[in-house]
Amino acid sequence: MTSPESINAVWNARDLAALWHPCTQMHDHAAGIIPLLPIQSAQGAWLTDMQGQRYLDAVSSWWTCLFGHRDPRLVAALKTQLDELDHVLLAGFGHAPAIELAEELLRVAPSGLSKVFYADNGSAAVEVALKMAFHYYRNRGDGERTKFVALGNGYHGETLGALAVTDVPLYRRTYAPLLLEPLFAPSPDAYLAEPGEDAEACALRAAEGLRELLERQGRSVCALILEPLVQCAGGMRMYHPRYLTEVRRLCDAHGVLLIADEIATGFGRSGTLFACEHAGIAPDLMLLSKGLTGGMLPLSAVLATSAIHDAFYAEHAAGKAFLHSHSYTGNPLACSVARAVLRIFASNPVLADNRATAARMATLAAPLADHPHVAQVRQTGMILAIEMVADARSRKPFDASERRGLRAYRHALSRGVLLRPLGDVLYWMPPYCIDEDELALLATVTREAIDVASAA
Ligand SMILES: *Cc1c(COP(=O)(O)O)cnc(C)c1O
């Protein structure tokens, strides 16, 4: 008989023998530096491991799980679809889930977006958008526009094209020799504001940098890609919506397509359904994934304007078609679950409820701003981030080799909270169902975690 305490250990041994985990130095697990947790089940905001220990999922399982785990409305949609159609190739065939989801996405998306191209994960959507933007100009007879503009500290995924337009050294550095080279424009990140500068002035300064870049090299650029309002994987760095207004204007002036990567910010995370709405702008291409299926199945979508679509539309002999394809493009099960996500938004006051939850998060986190090792507490809707540093006054960061964020992570896990930091940035990005008691627990444990992690 296996004792209950050793069930996790038994699974971990099998895990370490067979699995290679993402975003992980496997030695950390083998050496017991980072706990490895075999999860048996999940419900609402909670995960339960093989031994019955529960963990509050404060990061929505990498930002995917919008309404909580196994939301009954999504479970029902999946089960119903499973009884009818599992999968069919989307080349030469259509099906109701893909068609209806496309119609519904276009109904709620910013104006001007009029076609939906599916893929099956966020990075794939980025690849699609980059290829589409380049190919769009080529089809129009403009072969000079071969460059992309990306933002400093941006993140767009880790396949080679997506990684190329990512500016997080941790992920990019090693592969740099393999990557196409975009033009990087300064980040509008408000944390980088100069003394006396507010978030808006900081955004305008970054926009000025972009203007200079486009004036010099705009003729060679087909598209600019950015994460609207929050640079998530880059440390939940946030910026003023004015930057987006300026980017839209500059892109129009220089004939550059604007790609809004809403993979993390979409579906109510930022406070509006899509973060672009804060600035009242519409991109030429918009990317969705993560929350698109409420965290249940992999799916992504690229929404495009008719101008882009029409540049590919011609008789076969013209050779203008967009031939990109993935085996699971528009999978019916995933599309059905995504439709259920949109129904939840249509029939419930999700955004209003989130405003109340976000206000509670702000109140609970406010005292942390006075901590001697907290440089900033910042928030955009349902994303709240805490910048942990060696010295709050000078904002001097901790030496990365000290792995302070990891200490916070371990402490929080020992208290039943999954609080997985980005370096030394702790953040809350909870499922929208998180209740007052759960938020209070999260705040208490976050405080403890910062105390433990920042101790000498
Ligand atoms: C997560 C993420 C991606 C990549 O999505 P994957 O499904 O992990 O490949 C791209 N862009 C942004 C903004 C993301 O947060």
PDBQT file of the ligand as one rigid body, heavy atoms in Angstrom, charges set to zero:
ROOT
HETATM    1  C1  LIG A 501       1.094  33.341 -24.338  1.00  0.00    +0.000 C 
HETATM    2  C2  LIG A 501       1.269  34.377 -25.367  1.00  0.00    +0.000 A 
HETATM    3  C3  LIG A 501       1.590  34.036 -26.687  1.00  0.00    +0.000 A 
HETATM    4  C4  LIG A 501       1.887  32.628 -27.121  1.00  0.00    +0.000 C 
HETATM    5  O1  LIG A 501       0.815  31.765 -26.971  1.00  0.00    +0.000 OA
HETATM    6  P1  LIG A 501       1.103  30.194 -26.852  1.00  0.00    +0.000 P 
HETATM    7  O2  LIG A 501      -0.247  29.571 -26.932  1.00  0.00    +0.000 OA
HETATM    8  O3  LIG A 501       1.752  30.009 -25.517  1.00  0.00    +0.000 OA
HETATM    9  O4  LIG A 501       1.993  29.810 -27.964  1.00  0.00    +0.000 OA
HETATM   10  C5  LIG A 501       1.671  35.055 -27.616  1.00  0.00    +0.000 A 
HETATM   11  N1  LIG A 501       1.440  36.324 -27.274  1.00  0.00    +0.000 NA
HETATM   12  C6  LIG A 501       1.123  36.691 -26.016  1.00  0.00    +0.000 A 
HETATM   13  C7  LIG A 501       0.865  38.120 -25.707  1.00  0.00    +0.000 C 
HETATM   14  C8  LIG A 501       1.052  35.730 -25.010  1.00  0.00    +0.000 A 
HETATM   15  O5  LIG A 501       0.807  36.098 -23.751  1.00  0.00    +0.000 OA
ENDROOT
TORSDOF 0
